[in-house]
Amino acid sequence: MRKILFVDDEPKVLQGLQRMLRPMRHEWEMSFAENGGQALEVLHEKPFDVIVSDMRMPGMDGAELLKRVMEQFPQMVRIILSGQSEQEMILRAMRCTHQFLSKPCDPELLKATVSRAFALRDLLADETLKQLVLRIQSLPSLPSIYVELTQALQSPDTSIKSIAEIVSRDVAMTAKILQLVNSAFFGLREPVSSPAQATSLLGLETIRALALSVQVFSQFDQAILPDFSLSALWSHSLNVGRLSKEICKSASRDRKMCDEALVAGLMHDTGKLVLAGNLPKQYAEALTLARQERIALEQAEQSVFGAGHSSVGAYLLGLWGMPDSTVEAVAFHHQPSQCLSQSFSVLTAVHVANSLDHEQSAGADAALPSPLEEDYLARLGLTEGLSSWREILQNQGQSK
């Protein structure tokens, strides 16, 4: 049975949670604590899977509590409940919180968020990798883009439009911006899938705080992994994002799906950033194995880590509350036939775009390119579209 710890300094709130979640008592073992100190005592007594904490509490607030939980109990999923007026505190909690829910919290949303966290755990079998991903505070950005952003934010003449353009070109920045703007804390009716729109919604001062004060963004240290080209991964991710959107345009008139395809394509290799940035020695082994054996990098990662970058990336983005369509596309972008859904989707577009870009460039990793699942495309009646999509990709390359 899954174990959840709820923390709030108001006894009536805890009593309300107990009543609200009573139907889940056969699936979840729930415990309740009235402050951060009490919560840590409970955690030292037995293991838990998820902690849901109020933000504003006397003594140790939610941000400080979750920071300690991340350090001492890295196997836990960390969720904050906060009021809409606590933006400064929310920013402080960005580095140690997986998801933010507004307070008072909708019962169904809370149930769905916790249930989704449990479901995501099945993506990774390796417990060491789970703990690694759960501790991720930020993803490494391309150094040139990181420097460009910090310089722009320090300029008195910068505009939100120029900042949005910079953020839109970076996988790591896009992921963190979307994590925050799509949290229930902002109370948006529809999820935002455009990095530019997300940046505009947050505003210049919030982005400046994230980058310069809270330091949510970080730059990749190329010296720790010389054989890994972040610039090549960046270029590939941009190509896949743009082509994914064009594929959706040609196969569907759904604008929302097209926007989601752009973001999912941009972030489909997020798992590589996680592994390369946090386990560089082992990732170097995977890169070497892929080149020497002429196997797909995903296969080499499976040999070294027990999981590939697709599962690692999907797990992290799911924890950060990314839309199901994005998580699905990241998880299955190499093997879409393994997904339960077998109709045209964001996953389809990302799979095709990823495979075609690898085909054209011989792969960003100098490993065996990721092949198209032709039977899958044939079942969807998409085989005839391949030639036009290859042409779009070539035009993208020529227009750079």
C-alpha positions in Angstrom: 0.0 0.0 0.0 1.3 3.5 -0.9 2.2 5.8 2.0 1.4 9.5 2.0 2.3 12.1 4.6 0.2 15.3 4.8 1.6 18.3 6.7 -0.4 21.4 7.8 -0.3 23.6 10.9 -4.1 23.9 10.9 -5.8 20.9 12.5 -9.1 21.6 10.7 -7.3 21.4 7.4 -5.9 18.0 8.3 -9.3 16.8 9.4 -10.8 18.0 6.1 -8.1 16.1 4.2 -9.0 13.0 6.2 -12.7 13.2 5.4 -12.0 14.2 1.7 -9.6 11.3 1.1 -11.5 8.6 3.1 -12.5 6.8 -0.1 -8.8 6.2 -0.8 -8.1 4.5 2.5 -8.0 1.0 0.9 -5.3 2.2 -1.5 -3.3 4.7 0.5 -1.9 4.6 4.0 -2.2 8.2 5.1 -0.4 10.0 8.0 -0.8 13.5 9.2 1.6 16.0 10.9 0.9 19.5 12.2 4.4 21.0 11.6 7.7 20.4 9.8 9.5 19.1 12.9 6.8 16.6 13.6 6.8 15.6 9.9 10.5 14.8 10.0 10.1 12.7 13.1 7.4 10.7 11.4 9.6 10.2 8.3 12.4 8.9 10.4 10.1 6.2 11.9 9.0 4.6 8.6 9.3 5.2 4.8 6.8 7.2 2.8 6.2 7.6 -1.0 4.7 11.1 -1.2 4.7 14.2 1.1 2.0 16.9 0.6 2.9 20.0 2.6 1.3 23.4 3.3 3.6 26.2 2.3 3.0 28.8 5.0 3.7 27.3 8.5 5.3 28.8 11.6 8.9 27.9 12.3 9.8 25.6 9.4 7.7 26.5 6.3 6.9 24.1 3.5 9.9 25.2 1.3 12.4 24.4 4.1 10.6 21.2 5.0 10.7 19.9 1.4 14.3 20.9 1.1 15.2 18.7 4.1 13.0 15.9 2.8 14.8 16.0 -0.6 18.2 15.8 1.2 17.3 13.1 3.8 14.5 11.1 2.0 15.2 11.4 -1.8 12.9 8.5 -2.6 9.8 10.7 -2.0 7.6 12.7 -4.3 7.3 16.3 -3.0 4.1 18.4 -3.4 3.4 21.9 -2.0 -0.1 23.3 -1.2 0.0 27.1 -1.4 -2.2 30.2 -1.6 -2.2 32.4 -4.7 -0.5 35.3 -2.9 2.6 33.4 -2.0 4.5 33.7 -5.3 7.8 34.7 -3.6 7.7 31.6 -1.4 6.8 29.5 -4.4 9.9 30.6 -6.2 12.0 29.7 -3.2 10.5 26.2 -3.3 11.1 25.7 -7.0 14.3 23.7 -6.5 12.9 21.2 -4.1 9.3 20.8 -5.2 7.9 18.5 -7.9 4.4 20.0 -8.1 2.5 23.0 -6.7 -1.2 22.7 -5.9 -3.4 25.7 -5.0 -5.0 26.0 -1.6 -7.8 25.1 -0.9 -7.2 22.2 -3.2 -9.8 20.5 -5.4 -10.2 16.9 -4.0 -10.2 15.3 -7.4 -7.1 17.2 -8.5 -5.3 16.1 -5.4 -6.3 12.5 -5.9 -5.3 12.6 -9.6 -1.9 14.3 -8.8 -0.9 11.7 -6.2 -2.2 8.8 -8.3 -0.3 9.9 -11.3 2.9 10.1 -9.1 2.4 6.5 -8.1 1.8 5.4 -11.7 5.0 7.2 -12.9 7.1 5.2 -10.5 6.5 2.1 -12.6 8.4 3.7 -15.5 11.8 3.2 -13.7 12.6 -0.2 -12.2 16.0 0.9 -10.9 15.7 2.4 -7.4 19.0 4.3 -7.7 17.8 6.1 -10.8 14.4 6.8 -9.2 16.2 8.5 -6.3 18.4 10.4 -8.7 15.5 11.8 -10.7 13.6 12.7 -7.6 16.5 14.8 -6.5 16.8 16.7 -9.8 16.5 20.5 -9.1 17.3 21.8 -12.6 18.5 20.6 -16.0 21.7 21.9 -17.6 21.3 24.5 -20.3 23.5 25.1 -23.3 26.2 27.5 -21.9 25.9 30.0 -24.7 22.1 30.3 -24.2 22.5 30.4 -20.4 25.0 33.3 -20.7 22.7 35.0 -23.3 19.8 34.8 -20.8 21.7 36.1 -17.8 23.1 39.0 -19.7 19.7 39.9 -21.2 18.1 39.8 -17.7 20.8 42.1 -16.3 20.2 44.7 -19.1 17.7 47.5 -18.2 16.5 47.6 -21.8 15.5 43.9 -22.2 11.9 42.9 -23.0 9.8 39.9 -22.1 9.6 39.1 -25.8 13.4 38.8 -26.1 13.6 36.7 -23.0 10.8 34.4 -24.3 12.7 33.9 -27.5 15.8 32.8 -25.6 13.9 30.5 -23.3 12.1 28.9 -26.3 15.5 27.8 -27.7 16.5 25.8 -24.6 15.2 22.4 -23.5 16.0 22.9 -19.8 14.6 26.4 -19.4 11.5 25.4 -21.3 10.9 22.5 -18.9 11.2 24.6 -15.7 9.1 27.5 -17.1 6.3 25.1 -18.1 6.5 23.3 -14.8 5.8 26.5 -12.9 3.2 28.1 -15.2 1.2 24.9 -15.5 1.0 24.3 -11.8 -2.3 24.6 -10.1 -0.8 27.6 -8.2 -1.5 29.8 -11.3 -5.0 28.5 -11.7 -5.0 28.5 -15.5 -8.0 27.0 -17.2 -6.0 25.4 -20.0 -2.5 24.0 -19.8 0.1 26.2 -21.5 2.3 24.4 -24.1 4.1 27.4 -25.7 7.4 28.3 -24.0 7.0 31.9 -25.2 3.4 32.2 -23.8 4.6 30.7 -20.5 7.4 33.2 -20.3 5.1 36.1 -21.0 2.6 34.8 -18.3 5.3 34.6 -15.7 6.6 38.1 -16.5 10.1 39.6 -16.6 10.5 39.9 -12.8 9.6 36.3 -12.1 12.0 35.0 -14.8 14.7 37.3 -13.5 14.2 35.9 -10.0 14.2 32.3 -11.3 17.5 32.8 -13.1 19.5 35.2 -10.9 18.2 34.8 -7.4 16.7 31.3 -7.1 19.1 30.0 -9.7 16.7 27.5 -11.1 18.6 27.5 -14.4 22.2 26.0 -14.7 24.7 25.6 -17.4 26.2 22.4 -18.6 29.9 21.8 -17.8 31.3 20.3 -21.0 34.5 19.4 -19.3 32.8 16.6 -17.2 31.8 14.8 -20.4 33.8 15.8 -23.4 32.3 13.1 -25.7 28.7 14.4 -25.2 27.8 17.4 -27.4 25.1 19.4 -25.8 25.0 21.7 -28.8 24.3 18.7 -31.1 21.5 17.6 -28.8 20.2 21.2 -28.7 20.1 21.3 -32.5 18.5 17.9 -32.8 15.8 18.8 -30.2 15.0 22.0 -32.1 14.7 20.1 -35.4 12.4 17.5 -33.8 10.2 20.1 -32.1 9.7 22.1 -35.3 9.1 19.0 -37.5 6.8 17.5 -34.9 4.6 20.6 -35.1 4.6 20.5 -38.9 3.6 16.8 -39.0 0.7 17.6 -36.7 -0.3 20.5 -38.9 -0.4 18.1 -41.9 -2.3 15.3 -40.1 -4.5 17.3 -37.8 -6.1 20.7 -37.6 -5.9 20.7 -33.8 -3.9 23.8 -32.9 -3.5 22.6 -29.3 -2.0 19.3 -30.5 0.4 21.2 -32.8 1.7 23.3 -29.9 2.1 20.3 -27.6 4.0 18.5 -30.4 6.5 21.4 -30.6 7.2 21.2 -26.8 7.2 17.4 -26.7 9.7 17.3 -29.6 11.9 19.9 -28.0 11.9 17.9 -24.7 11.9 14.3 -26.0 15.6 13.7 -25.0 15.4 15.3 -21.6 16.5 12.0 -20.1 19.9 12.5 -21.8 20.4 15.7 -19.9 19.5 14.0 -16.6 21.9 11.1 -17.2 24.8 13.1 -18.7 24.6 15.9 -16.2 24.4 13.7 -13.1 26.1 10.5 -14.0 28.8 11.6 -16.5 31.2 8.7 -16.1 28.5 6.1 -16.6 27.1 8.0 -19.5 30.5 8.1 -21.1 30.4 4.3 -20.9 27.0 4.2 -22.6 28.3 6.5 -25.4 31.3 4.4 -26.0 29.3 1.2 -26.0 26.8 2.6 -28.5 29.6 3.6 -30.9 31.7 0.5 -30.5 28.8 -2.0 -30.8 26.9 0.1 -33.4 23.7 -0.1 -31.3 21.1 2.5 -30.4 22.1 4.8 -27.5 18.9 3.8 -25.7 20.0 0.2 -25.8 23.4 1.1 -24.5 21.8 3.1 -21.7 19.7 0.1 -20.8 22.9 -2.0 -20.4 24.7 0.6 -18.3 21.9 2.1 -16.2 19.1 -0.5 -16.4 16.9 2.2 -18.1 17.0 4.4 -21.2 16.8 8.1 -21.5 13.2 7.9 -22.7 12.0 6.4 -19.4 14.2 8.7 -17.3 13.0 11.8 -19.1 9.3 10.8 -19.0 9.6 10.1 -15.2 11.0 13.5 -14.5 8.6 15.5 -16.7 5.7 13.5 -15.3 6.8 14.4 -11.7 7.0 18.1 -12.8 3.4 17.9 -14.0 3.9 18.0 -17.7 0.8 17.1 -19.8 0.2 13.4 -20.4 0.7 13.8 -24.2 4.2 15.1 -23.5 5.1 12.4 -21.0 3.8 9.7 -23.4 5.7 11.1 -26.3 9.0 11.2 -24.3 8.4 7.7 -22.9 7.7 6.0 -26.2 9.4 8.2 -28.9 11.6 5.2 -29.9 8.9 2.6 -29.8 5.4 4.1 -30.2 3.9 0.6 -30.9 4.4 -0.1 -27.2 2.0 2.7 -26.2 -1.6 1.7 -25.4 -2.9 4.4 -27.7 -2.6 3.4 -31.4 -4.1 6.4 -33.1 -2.4 9.5 -34.4 -1.1 11.6 -31.5 1.7 13.9 -30.4 3.8 10.7 -29.9 3.4 9.8 -33.5 4.7 13.2 -34.7 7.7 13.1 -32.3 8.6 9.5 -33.3 8.6 10.4 -37.0 10.4 13.7 -36.5 13.1 12.1 -34.2 13.7 9.2 -36.6 13.9 11.4 -39.7 16.3 13.9 -38.1 18.6 11.0 -37.0 18.3 9.5 -40.4 19.4 12.8 -42.0 22.2 13.6 -39.6 23.4 10.1 -38.7 22.4 10.8 -35.1 23.5 13.4 -32.6 25.3 10.7 -30.6 27.3 9.0 -33.4 25.4 5.8 -32.4 23.0 3.7 -34.5 20.2 6.0 -35.7 16.7 5.5 -34.1 14.7 3.6 -36.8 11.2 4.3 -37.9 8.6 1.8 -36.8 7.2 1.4 -40.3 4.5 -1.2 -39.4 3.2 1.3 -36.8 3.0 4.1 -39.4 1.4 1.8 -41.9 -1.4 0.9 -39.5 -2.1 4.6 -39.1 -2.0 5.2 -42.8 0.9 7.7 -42.6 3.5 6.0 -44.8 2.8 8.3 -47.8 3.5 11.4 -45.8 7.1 10.5 -45.1 8.5 12.0 -48.3 6.9 15.4 -47.7 8.1 15.4 -44.0 11.6 14.6 -45.2 11.4 17.6 -47.5 10.2 19.9 -44.6 13.1 18.7 -42.5 15.6 19.5 -45.4 14.0 23.0 -45.8 14.4 23.6 -42.1 18.1 22.8 -42.3 18.6 25.1 -45.3 16.8 28.0 -43.6 19.2 28.1 -40.6 
